[in-house]
Amino acid sequence: MTPQTSSDDPIRRLRHDIKGCLNSLFLSAEVLSDDLEPDEAADFLDGLARAADKMSTLVEQLPYSE
């Protein structure tokens, strides 16, 4: 039997993807604290919404023990 690699471990992959979403949220929020043109701000707000939606989907995949 061969040991699992990180790409074979679904929980590890899920954690990685959630951390990526959190990083995107953090960076977009940081950029929005600067003076931006409305069009630029709208792009970052759209990015925030996409990252939040993706993270919500990912969290639903987490196993919960009751």
Secondary structure as GFF3:
##gff-version 3
##sequence-region A 1 66
A	DSSP	alpha_helix	10	32	.	.	.	ID=ss1
A	DSSP	alpha_helix	38	60	.	.	.	ID=ss2
###
